Amino acid sequence: MKGMSTVFDLEEELKKLPASPGVYLMHNDRDEIIYIGKAVSLKNRVRQYFQSSRNKTAKIEQMVSHIAWFEYILTDSELEALVLECNLIKEHRPRYNTMLKDDKSYPYIKATVGEDFPRLMFSRDSKKDGKSRYFGPYTSAGAVKDTLELIHKLYRIRTCSRVLPRDIGKERPCLNYHIKQCSAPCQGYISKEEYRASFDQALDFLSGKYGPLLKSLEEKMEEASRQMEFERAIEYRDLLSSVRQVAQKQKITSSAQEDRDIVALARDEADAVVQVFFIREGKLIGRDHFHLRAATAEDDGEILDSFVKQFYAGTPFIPRELWLQWPVPDETVIGQWLTAKKGQKVKIVVPKKGQKERLVELAARNAALVLSQDKERIKREEQRTRGAVRQIADLIGIQGVRRIEAYDISNTSGVESVGSMVVYEDGRPKRSDYRKFKIRTVQGPDDYASMREVLTRRFSHGMRELEETEEELGSFTRFPDLIMMDGGRGQVNIALGVLRELGLEIPVCGMVKDDSHRTRGLYYENRELPIDRHSEGFRLVTRIQDEAHRFAIEYHRSLRGKEQVHSVLDDIPGIGPARRKALMRAFGDIESVRSADEESLAAVPGMNRGAARAVYQFFHSKKE
């Protein structure tokens, strides 16, 4: 690997590049990896970035302008370089690489075919062990669960982790045997050959071969009916219905009984959506879409190339064929890589006509539909969040609003007064920055004084942190662009007074309510401004107001609960927080603690004889 020297001389380092395969990593001036690529010849590929060319896209020009230095890793072959490139991209997620936005983990059914008494298990593990066979991917964990449950009813495959035949007869059979969902090989109730025959039938079922099973279940149902064993007949009827439902979900797409994935994309200026149809044994078992950030890629084939590398690096099942919408630059080496992963030949096909091309076009239309729907969803979300913030800012006449903080006070007749601070950034709640305040200096129900304490503590704390360090330590160091108070003139004036005392200038507006406790407008700079109740800005104001109130109420409620426990148990000598929690865990409520005898109290973890006597005497002396 080539590392960065104290002063990186670009021209000199370019001259030193070897004409060998490898992976190169581009760094910016903050030492961040911004791009990772592979090359058959590092010398030729890396030098291209720094040569003037009219064919260079604007996105690549932008990326190159941020390169401060580069390093590289030599490999023995282009295939090794591809594998290393996949691993490094997944680890570092560079800004200018085309990246999968949604790192999905699919559920599979794993068949442990290498065991003497094999099992079928739920799996998300992408690491193939060479001794297992995978079925899927399934688009939901629920689908895997339902399929496994049906298989266990049909074929009675074991689910336990016992090592067989070593552990045969060592323990009693589990519940699955008694409810007829396991043939109990752990007891030797079924031979290895009989069990393997049932297991192979289960594999045929997972492969989509339903005909023999449907015929067998129909015959057993009819025979049970003839024998007037109606309960058994109903069981077979229900199983038959379940198998038919599974079979109907799988649409025949090809007469050739092959495993293949069909991959196509739709894109716009910044993003792309890839649609994948999963076909197993000639049947469409599912489909899914994936969002990518198309950073420097201009060509559709480059995007598909990046997707294939990232997706199949993390999936345990590799199909026999991969049908792609466009040719990909690294088709040959990707084919070699997938073949090595699968252990048998994998074909990459770009269909040009007939049924194959129509299926790829269908995947592309689905990708375009997803992209269009997502754009509409993003547009609606933009209106609901950033658009709503802009409406509020325009109404009160300020600019540059991103972070909004809102405050509320909660108390019960002045007891356990608390304050809440909620934070919204770009119209979305930022719950990691929420803060709670237990009022320390105010006695009685004085909301104005309580609010003054809350705001003083919040902004004094933030100013101290800023003075102590130039780095941001937390939410207190980030001051808001707008403060929203749960009230009108009085609350706003309290906030403005605190800010003046601290020498801060932050806009403050109040959320004014009518007599029915509904928001009617905003109070800003001594004026009440009406707000359109049908606007997104109004909806955001009410969400912020409700959230501040909810957060304060929840904190107040939790303190009231603690105070109730404290008033009874924490007044007992020798009973601190740890013993109080232990008593409540052991007895559940105060009344049970009150009625317990000394022996029971002393038996609680963390208690001793003296503490138990103190608790017992505390409650019984009160009774007397």
ZAMARGU-4260 file (C-alpha; in steps of 0.2 Angstrom, whole numbers, plus 5000, padded with zeros to 4 digits):
<rodrens>
0) 5000/5000/5000 | 5006/5017/4996 | 5003/5030/5010 | 5003/5049/5011 | 5020/5057/5014
5) 5021/5074/5023 | 5020/5083/5007 | 5011/5074/4993 | 5019/5077/4976 | 5005/5072/4964
10) 5016/5072/4948 | 5029/5061/4957 | 5017/5049/4964 | 5008/5047/4947 | 5025/5042/4940
15) 5028/5029/4953 | 5011/5020/4949 | 5014/5002/4944 | 5006/4994/4929 | 4998/4981/4940
20) 4980/4977/4945 | 4974/4984/4962 | 4963/4996/4971 | 4965/5014/4973 | 4958/5025/4987
25) 4956/5044/4984 | 4957/5056/5000 | 4953/5074/5002 | 4962/5087/5013 | 4953/5081/5029
30) 4960/5063/5026 | 4943/5056/5022 | 4941/5043/5008 | 4930/5050/4995 | 4932/5037/4981
35) 4937/5019/4979 | 4940/5010/4963 | 4949/4995/4955 | 4960/4994/4940 | 4968/4981/4929
40) 4982/4994/4928 | 4984/5006/4942 | 4996/5017/4932 | 4984/5019/4917 | 4968/5021/4927
45) 4973/5033/4941 | 4982/5044/4929 | 4966/5046/4919 | 4958/5056/4933 | 4972/5070/4932
50) 4973/5072/4913 | 4963/5085/4904 | 4949/5077/4894 | 4933/5084/4886 | 4925/5067/4890
55) 4926/5070/4909 | 4909/5073/4917 | 4906/5087/4928 | 4903/5075/4943 | 4920/5067/4940
60) 4928/5085/4939 | 4921/5090/4955 | 4927/5074/4963 | 4945/5076/4957 | 4945/5094/4963
65) 4944/5087/4981 | 4958/5074/4979 | 4972/5079/4990 | 4981/5062/4989 | 4979/5044/4985
70) 4985/5027/4990 | 4983/5010/4982 | 4984/4992/4986 | 4991/4979/4974 | 4983/4963/4970
75) 4987/4947/4960 | 4972/4949/4948 | 4958/4959/4943 | 4946/4947/4952 | 4955/4950/4968
80) 4954/4969/4965 | 4935/4967/4963 | 4933/4958/4979 | 4944/4970/4989 | 4935/4985/4981
85) 4918/4978/4986 | 4924/4976/5004 | 4932/4993/5005 | 4917/5002/4998 | 4905/4993/5010
90) 4917/4998/5025 | 4920/5016/5020 | 4905/5021/5010 | 4914/5035/5000 | 4905/5050/4995
95) 4908/5049/4977 | 4905/5030/4974 | 4888/5025/4968 | 4881/5018/4984 | 4866/5007/4990
100) 4856/5019/5001 | 4846/5005/5009 | 4857/4991/5016 | 4844/4978/5016 | 4846/4961/5025
105) 4835/4948/5017 | 4828/4932/5026 | 4832/4915/5019 | 4828/4898/5023 | 4844/4888/5027
110) 4845/4870/5024 | 4859/4862/5033 | 4861/4848/5020 | 4878/4843/5027 | 4871/4836/5043
115) 4866/4818/5046 | 4849/4824/5052 | 4847/4841/5043 | 4837/4856/5048 | 4828/4870/5040
120) 4831/4887/5048 | 4828/4905/5047 | 4844/4914/5042 | 4850/4932/5037 | 4868/4926/5037
125) 4876/4931/5021 | 4892/4920/5024 | 4890/4903/5015 | 4898/4888/5024 | 4899/4876/5010
130) 4888/4864/5019 | 4871/4872/5018 | 4858/4877/5004 | 4849/4893/5004 | 4831/4896/4998
135) 4825/4914/4995 | 4827/4928/4997 | 4810/4931/5005 | 4803/4949/5006 | 4798/4947/5024
140) 4802/4937/5040 | 4784/4933/5042 | 4784/4924/5025 | 4799/4913/5031 | 4790/4910/5047
145) 4774/4904/5039 | 4783/4893/5026 | 4794/4885/5040 | 4778/4882/5051 | 4769/4874/5036
150) 4784/4863/5032 | 4786/4857/5050 | 4767/4851/5049 | 4770/4843/5032 | 4787/4834/5034
155) 4790/4835/5053 | 4808/4841/5051 | 4817/4844/5068 | 4821/4862/5074 | 4832/4858/5089
160) 4851/4861/5089 | 4855/4843/5096 | 4870/4835/5088 | 4863/4819/5080 | 4866/4804/5080
165) 4878/4808/5095 | 4864/4814/5106 | 4851/4801/5102 | 4841/4796/5118 | 4850/4808/5130
170) 4835/4819/5132 | 4816/4817/5131 | 4808/4823/5115 | 4802/4841/5114 | 4785/4848/5112
175) 4786/4848/5093 | 4785/4829/5094 | 4770/4829/5104 | 4761/4841/5093 | 4766/4831/5078
180) 4778/4843/5070 | 4794/4833/5073 | 4797/4815/5070 | 4809/4814/5085 | 4825/4808/5077
185) 4833/4813/5094 | 4824/4797/5101 | 4828/4786/5086 | 4810/4785/5082 | 4814/4787/5063
190) 4829/4781/5053 | 4842/4792/5045 | 4836/4786/5028 | 4817/4789/5031 | 4821/4806/5039
195) 4832/4811/5023 | 4818/4806/5012 | 4806/4818/5021 | 4819/4831/5021 | 4821/4829/5002
200) 4803/4831/5000 | 4803/4847/5010 | 4817/4854/4998 | 4806/4850/4983 | 4792/4860/4991
205) 4804/4875/4994 | 4809/4873/4976 | 4791/4875/4970 | 4787/4857/4966 | 4770/4856/4973
210) 4761/4844/4962 | 4765/4827/4971 | 4762/4835/4988 | 4745/4842/4982 | 4740/4825/4975
215) 4746/4816/4991 | 4736/4827/5003 | 4720/4826/4992 | 4721/4807/4993 | 4724/4807/5012
220) 4709/4819/5014 | 4698/4808/5004 | 4704/4792/5013 | 4701/4800/5030 | 4683/4805/5025
225) 4679/4787/5019 | 4685/4780/5035 | 4674/4793/5044 | 4690/4801/5052 | 4683/4818/5050
230) 4696/4827/5062 | 4710/4820/5051 | 4701/4825/5035 | 4700/4843/5041 | 4718/4843/5045
235) 4723/4837/5028 | 4710/4850/5020 | 4718/4864/5030 | 4736/4859/5025 | 4730/4857/5007
240) 4723/4875/5008 | 4739/4882/5015 | 4750/4873/5001 | 4738/4880/4987 | 4740/4898/4994
245) 4759/4896/4993 | 4758/4889/4976 | 4746/4903/4970 | 4758/4917/4976 | 4772/4910/4963
250) 4768/4916/4946 | 4776/4905/4932 | 4787/4916/4922 | 4797/4904/4911 | 4796/4886/4905
255) 4815/4884/4909 | 4817/4879/4927 | 4831/4890/4931 | 4836/4902/4945 | 4838/4919/4939
260) 4838/4938/4945 | 4831/4951/4933 | 4839/4968/4936 | 4834/4985/4929 | 4835/5003/4934
265) 4827/5020/4932 | 4836/5036/4936 | 4836/5055/4937 | 4849/5068/4940 | 4855/5063/4957
270) 4847/5046/4962 | 4843/5029/4954 | 4831/5015/4958 | 4835/4997/4954 | 4821/4984/4953
275) 4825/4965/4955 | 4814/4951/4951 | 4819/4935/4960 | 4815/4919/4950 | 4817/4902/4957
280) 4814/4886/4948 | 4806/4896/4934 | 4794/4905/4946 | 4793/4923/4952 | 4795/4922/4971
285) 4797/4940/4975 | 4803/4957/4969 | 4811/4972/4978 | 4818/4989/4974 | 4834/4997/4980
290) 4839/5016/4980 | 4856/5021/4975 | 4866/5037/4976 | 4873/5039/4959 | 4887/5051/4963
295) 4900/5051/4949 | 4892/5038/4937 | 4885/5045/4921 | 4882/5029/4912 | 4867/5017/4916
300) 4879/5002/4914 | 4891/5009/4928 | 4876/5011/4940 | 4871/4993/4937 | 4889/4987/4938
305) 4890/4996/4956 | 4874/4988/4961 | 4878/4970/4956 | 4895/4971/4966 | 4887/4978/4982
310) 4871/4968/4982 | 4879/4951/4978 | 4893/4953/4990 | 4880/4952/5004 | 4868/4939/4998
315) 4871/4920/5002 | 4861/4915/4986 | 4868/4917/4969 | 4857/4913/4954 | 4862/4903/4939
320) 4858/4918/4928 | 4858/4937/4929 | 4848/4946/4917 | 4853/4965/4916 | 4845/4979/4907
325) 4862/4986/4901 | 4879/4979/4898 | 4891/4982/4913 | 4909/4988/4911 | 4916/4973/4922
330) 4905/4960/4915 | 4919/4947/4913 | 4927/4949/4930 | 4910/4950/4939 | 4905/4934/4930
335) 4921/4925/4937 | 4918/4932/4954 | 4900/4926/4955 | 4905/4909/4948 | 4918/4907/4962
340) 4905/4912/4975 | 4892/4900/4969 | 4904/4886/4964 | 4896/4884/4947 | 4895/4894/4931
345) 4885/4910/4932 | 4879/4918/4916 | 4877/4937/4914 | 4864/4940/4900 | 4858/4957/4892
350) 4842/4952/4883 | 4839/4960/4866 | 4822/4953/4860 | 4808/4941/4864 | 4801/4936/4881
355) 4817/4939/4890 | 4818/4957/4884 | 4800/4960/4889 | 4803/4954/4907 | 4818/4966/4909
360) 4807/4980/4902 | 4794/4975/4915 | 4807/4977/4929 | 4812/4994/4922 | 4794/5000/4922
365) 4792/4995/4940 | 4809/5004/4944 | 4802/5020/4936 | 4786/5019/4945 | 4795/5017/4962
370) 4806/5032/4957 | 4791/5043/4953 | 4781/5038/4968 | 4796/5042/4979 | 4799/5059/4971
375) 4780/5063/4975 | 4783/5056/4993 | 4799/5066/4995 | 4790/5082/4988 | 4775/5080/5000
380) 4788/5077/5015 | 4797/5093/5009 | 4781/5103/5010 | 4777/5095/5027 | 4794/5099/5035
385) 4806/5112/5026 | 4792/5120/5017 | 4782/5122/5033 | 4797/5130/5042 | 4799/5142/5027
390) 4780/5147/5029 | 4783/5151/5048 | 4799/5161/5044 | 4790/5171/5030 | 4775/5174/5041
395) 4786/5182/5055 | 4798/5190/5042 | 4815/5181/5046 | 4827/5171/5036 | 4838/5156/5038
400) 4828/5146/5050 | 4833/5128/5052 | 4833/5124/5071 | 4818/5128/5081 | 4817/5125/5100
405) 4801/5126/5110 | 4798/5126/5129 | 4784/5121/5141 | 4781/5120/5160 | 4771/5107/5169
410) 4766/5105/5187 | 4752/5100/5199 | 4748/5115/5210 | 4766/5120/5210 | 4772/5103/5215
415) 4787/5095/5206 | 4787/5109/5192 | 4797/5103/5177 | 4802/5111/5160 | 4804/5103/5143
420) 4814/5108/5128 | 4810/5100/5111 | 4820/5103/5096 | 4815/5103/5077 | 4828/5103/5063
425) 4821/5106/5045 | 4804/5103/5052 | 4808/5086/5060 | 4809/5082/5078 | 4827/5079/5084
430) 4824/5069/5099 | 4842/5067/5104 | 4843/5085/5108 | 4827/5086/5119 | 4831/5091/5137
435) 4821/5090/5153 | 4823/5102/5168 | 4818/5099/5186 | 4814/5117/5193 | 4826/5121/5207
440) 4823/5139/5213 | 4804/5142/5211 | 4792/5137/5225 | 4773/5136/5220 | 4764/5137/5204
445) 4774/5151/5195 | 4775/5147/5177 | 4784/5163/5172 | 4798/5161/5185 | 4800/5143/5181
450) 4802/5147/5162 | 4815/5160/5167 | 4825/5147/5176 | 4824/5135/5162 | 4829/5147/5149
455) 4843/5154/5159 | 4850/5137/5163 | 4849/5131/5145 | 4858/5146/5137 | 4870/5149/5151
460) 4875/5131/5150 | 4877/5133/5131 | 4888/5148/5133 | 4899/5140/5145 | 4902/5125/5134
465) 4906/5137/5119 | 4919/5147/5130 | 4927/5131/5136 | 4930/5123/5118 | 4928/5127/5100
470) 4921/5110/5097 | 4902/5106/5099 | 4900/5095/5114 | 4881/5093/5113 | 4864/5100/5110
475) 4867/5115/5122 | 4881/5122/5111 | 4869/5123/5096 | 4858/5138/5098 | 4842/5139/5089
480) 4837/5150/5074 | 4820/5153/5082 | 4813/5150/5099 | 4794/5146/5101 | 4786/5149/5117
485) 4770/5140/5123 | 4760/5156/5125 | 4758/5174/5120 | 4766/5191/5126 | 4770/5185/5144
490) 4780/5170/5139 | 4789/5179/5125 | 4794/5193/5136 | 4801/5181/5148 | 4812/5173/5135
495) 4818/5190/5128 | 4823/5196/5145 | 4834/5181/5148 | 4842/5183/5131 | 4846/5201/5134
500) 4854/5197/5151 | 4865/5185/5142 | 4869/5196/5128 | 4861/5184/5115 | 4850/5189/5100
505) 4838/5175/5095 | 4821/5178/5087 | 4807/5173/5099 | 4788/5170/5095 | 4774/5164/5105
510) 4761/5151/5100 | 4745/5159/5104 | 4729/5149/5109 | 4711/5154/5109 | 4698/5151/5123
515) 4696/5133/5117 | 4714/5130/5119 | 4717/5129/5100 | 4732/5138/5091 | 4726/5154/5083
520) 4742/5163/5078 | 4760/5168/5082 | 4765/5182/5093 | 4781/5191/5086 | 4788/5208/5090
525) 4772/5214/5099 | 4760/5209/5086 | 4749/5194/5084 | 4750/5187/5067 | 4736/5176/5061
530) 4741/5160/5052 | 4731/5150/5039 | 4724/5135/5048 | 4725/5124/5033 | 4743/5127/5029
535) 4758/5116/5033 | 4766/5130/5043 | 4751/5129/5055 | 4751/5110/5056 | 4770/5111/5061
540) 4766/5124/5074 | 4753/5113/5082 | 4765/5098/5081 | 4779/5107/5090 | 4766/5114/5103
545) 4759/5097/5106 | 4777/5089/5107 | 4783/5101/5120 | 4768/5098/5131 | 4769/5079/5129
550) 4787/5079/5134 | 4784/5090/5149 | 4769/5080/5155 | 4779/5063/5153 | 4793/5070/5163
555) 4782/5077/5176 | 4772/5060/5177 | 4788/5050/5180 | 4794/5062/5194 | 4777/5060/5202
560) 4778/5042/5202 | 4796/5042/5209 | 4790/5054/5223 | 4776/5042/5228 | 4788/5028/5230
565) 4800/5040/5239 | 4788/5045/5252 | 4785/5028/5258 | 4801/5018/5256 | 4815/5031/5255
570) 4811/5037/5273 | 4816/5021/5280 | 4833/5021/5288 | 4845/5010/5278 | 4834/5009/5263
575) 4842/5018/5248 | 4838/5017/5230 | 4846/5000/5227 | 4836/4991/5241 | 4820/5001/5236
580) 4821/4994/5218 | 4825/4977/5225 | 4809/4977/5236 | 4798/4984/5222 | 4805/4970/5210
585) 4802/4957/5223 | 4784/4962/5229 | 4777/4972/5215 | 4769/4986/5225 | 4769/4995/5242
590) 4755/4985/5250 | 4764/4969/5247 | 4779/4976/5255 | 4769/4982/5270 | 4761/4965/5273
595) 4777/4955/5271 | 4785/4947/5286 | 4803/4949/5291 | 4809/4933/5284 | 4802/4937/5267
600) 4810/4954/5267 | 4827/4948/5272 | 4826/4935/5258 | 4826/4949/5245 | 4843/4951/5236
605) 4853/4966/5243 | 4843/4965/5260 | 4849/4959/5276 | 4842/4955/5293 | 4844/4973/5300
610) 4836/4981/5284 | 4822/4969/5284 | 4818/4973/5303 | 4818/4992/5299 | 4806/4990/5285
615) 4794/4979/5295 | 4795/4990/5310 | 4792/5006/5300 | 4775/4999/5293 | 4770/4991/5309
620) 4774/5006/5320 | 4763/5017/5308 | 4749/5005/5310 | 4750/5005/5329
</rodrens>
